[in-house]
């Protein structure tokens, strides 16, 4: 074969391989990464959130426990007796906020691991059961309040609020109902600049986004994705991760860019590890990790 032709073919093949490598490098998942089981034997895991060192705190709500996962040391028990903590979130000062539905309250843990109530009622009526929480950069707190009857409540326990709402607790302690037209609001997350909030309606199978005003009010409700979500997170490229049977990843335009399957159906998700480049997923009785090219920002 002519040397020129051989060289041309070689060049074309090299270019194709380079283009494929470039495409692979664009993936949000690290090259050759695989889902790994980080722990098992729980009853139902939820609420993952990472501290400043990348350690992930997550709940086993039926057993009323919070565990900590460290990428080098594995999983250890952090606290037993958590107020039945569900969704959790660290704020910028790394205080651990929680939706504790034993008494249907939004609360946080102080330095001695004591549960400090922030609010448990609206318009003089008890909340239904706070489920997921996100703290904005200005210190205001958004949380969803659907209704899921818990076995630790009494048999005569009933839904109290007129709507299954999404609330905003301002930094000065004023509670307002911000979203009242979703069927079952559940997972939520905001952008690190504090300008946009994403809220999932898990029963209706949709996720919506809202503009966050300076006063914390939500405006410009816009359809974002045709999936509901139990929990969600965001990465440094603005991609939104939803949990509904698998992890669905949508870019800021609402375009599906990745589907990630796990051995168990995911309930919630966050980024952990020293560099915040490990996707940490709570999934029923187990928790799982996956190395990523992107990193978490919440």
N, C-alpha and C positions, 0 to 999 in steps of 0.2 A: 504494500500500500504506500502511496506517495507520502513522504514525510510531512509535507504541508497539510495534507488531509488528516493525517494522524494527529498533528499538532492542533489543528482546528477542532477535531472531535474531543481531544483532551481538554482544550480550552472551554468548549461548550459544557462538558461534564463538570469541570471545576466550577464554572459559573453557576450551574444548576445546584451543585452541592452547597455553594456559598449562599445562594438565594434561599435554599431550604434551611440552612443554619440560621440565616437572618430571620426567617419566618418563625423558626423554633424559639429564637431569642425574644420574639415579641410575645410569646405566650406568658400569661400571668403565672403559670405553674413552672417551677424550676425544671430544667432538663433532667430526665431520668428519675424524677421524684415519684414516689409512690405513697399511697395512703398507709399510715402506720397506726396500729392500735397502741394508745398510750396508757390505757387502763380499762378495767372491766369489773363486773360484779356489783354495779350500783343498781338502784331501783329505777331512777329516772333522772338523768343529768340535765342541767339547765344553767342559764345565767353566766356564761363565761365572760370574764373581763380581765385585762392584764394590768399589773402595776408598773411602776417606772422601770423595773428591772426585767420586765417581760415575763414574770411569773403569772400564770393564769389561775384565777380563783373561779371555781364553779360550784354549783349546788347539786346535792342529791336530795331533792325536796321531800320525797316520801319518808326519808330517814332523817330529815331535819339537820343536814350537815353541809358544811362548806369545806371543800378540799382545795389544795394548791398543787398545780403542776409546774415543775421546774424542768427545763430541757436537759439538764445534766443530772438532777437528783431524782426525777420522777415525781410521784404523787404522794402527798402527805395530808393528814387531816388537820384542818385549821381550826374548826369550831363545830361542836355539837350543841344544838339548841340555838337555832338561828332565827326563830320566829317564822319558820317555814319559808325561808328565803327562796325566791324564784329568780327573776331577772335582776342583774346587778350591774353596777358601773362605777369606775373610779373617776373622780373629777380631777381637775388640774392640780389640786393639792393632794391628790391620791388618798382622799377619804373614800371609803367603800360604801356606796349607796345601794339600797336593796328594796325590792318589792316583797314585803313580808306579809303573806296573806293568812297567817294564823289568826291575826287580828285585823286583817285588811288595811295595812298601813304602808306608807312610804316612810323609809327610815334610813339611818346610816349607822355604821359601827364606829365607836370612838376608839381611842388608843388602847383601851382596856377590853376591847371586843364587846362592850355593852351596846345593846340596840337602843338607839335614840330616835323616838318617833318625830317625824316632821309634820305629817298630816294623816288623818284616818277618816275624814268626813268632808262632805261638800254640801252646802246649803242645809246644814244641821242634820244630814242623813249620812249614814255610814257608807264608805266606798264599797263597791262590789268585790274588789280584790285586785289591787295593783299587780300588773303582770310584767311589764318591761319598762326600762328607764334609760334616759339619756340626759346628760348634764351639758348644757351649752357653755361656751367660753366665758360668758358673763355671770355664770353661777346659777342661772335659772334652770329649772328641772322640768323636763317633759316626761310624762308616764302614761301608759295605757291602762284602762280599767275595764276589761271585759268581765264576763262572769263564767267561771268554771266551778261547779260545785265540788268542794273538797271533802274527803272522808273525815277529816279532823273537825269539820263543822258539825253542829247539831243537826238532827234530822229535820227540824223545822226551820232551818236557816233558809232565807229566801233572798232573791235579788232585790236590792233596795233602791238604787239609783234609777231614775226614769230612762236614762240612756246609757249605753256602753260607750263611754267617752274617752277622750284623750285630754289630759289636763296639763296645765303649766303652773308650777310653783315658782314665783319670782324670788330673786335673791333676798328681798325684804319680807318674804313669807306670805304673799298674797296668792291664793289659789283661784284659778279661773278654768272654766271648761272651754277648751279651744276647738275641739272637733266633736260634733254630736250627731253626725249623719253616716257613720260607718256601722256595719252590722256587728262585727267582732274585731275591734282594733287589737293588735297584738304586738308584733315586733316593730321597733322604730329605731332610727339612728339619724344623727344630724351631721352636716359637713363641719370640718374643723374651723372654718371661718364663721360659723354660727349663723349662716344666711339661709340655709335650706334644711328642712326636716322631711324625712321619708317615714311614712306610716303604712303598715300593712293591714289590710282587712282580710284576716285569715279565712273566714267563712265565705266571703264573697269572692275570694281568689284574685284579689287585686292589690297593688301597692300604689300609693299616691305620694306626691311630693308637694310641699308647701313652702312659700317664702316666709322667712322669719323676720318680722319687723323689729325695730330697735326696742320697743316695749314688750317684746315676746309674743305678740299676737301673730297668728298664722293667717296668711292670705294667699290668693292665687292658687287654689287647689288645682292640681294638674295630674292627669293619669300618667303613671310611670311604667308599670309592668303588669302583665297578665298573670301574675302569681301573687298569692298571699304569702305570709311568712310567719313562722313562730318566733324567730329571732333574726337579727341582721347585723352586718358590720360594713365598713367602708375602707378602701385602701387609698394609697397616696396618689393614685391616678383618678380617684373619684368613682371607681367602680363600686357598685352596691351588691352585696352578697345576701341572698335570700335562702331560707331553709323551708323546703316544701317537698318531701320525698327524697330530694337530693339537694345539693347546694347549686343554686342558679346565680350566675354572675352577669349583671347588666352594666353596661358603660353609662356615663352620665346622660347620654341621649336616650336611654331606655332600650338599647339594643342588646340582645342576648349574645354574650361573647364566650361563655363557658358553662358547661354542665359537669358537675363533679359528683360521682357516686361514692357512697360509703356502705360498709357492710350492714349498717343500721340506719334507719331514717333519721336525719339530723333534726335536732330541736333548736340549736342556737350555734353561733359562730363568732369568733374573734381572732385577732392576730396576737401571737405571743412570741417568746424567745427573745434573746438579747437584742437582736436587730429588728424585732417585730416582723419577721419574714416567714413565720411558721403559722399556717392556718390551723387553728384549734377548733375542733367541732365536738359539741356534746351531742350524743345520739343514743337516747334511751338508756341502755345498761352499760354502754361503753363510751369512751372518749377517744378521739382520733386526731392525728396531725398530718400535715402535708406541707412540704417545703415550697415556697413561692418565690417568684421573681419580684413581685410587688411587696410592699410593706404596709402594715396597719398604721392608721393615724389617730385612732380612738382607743 
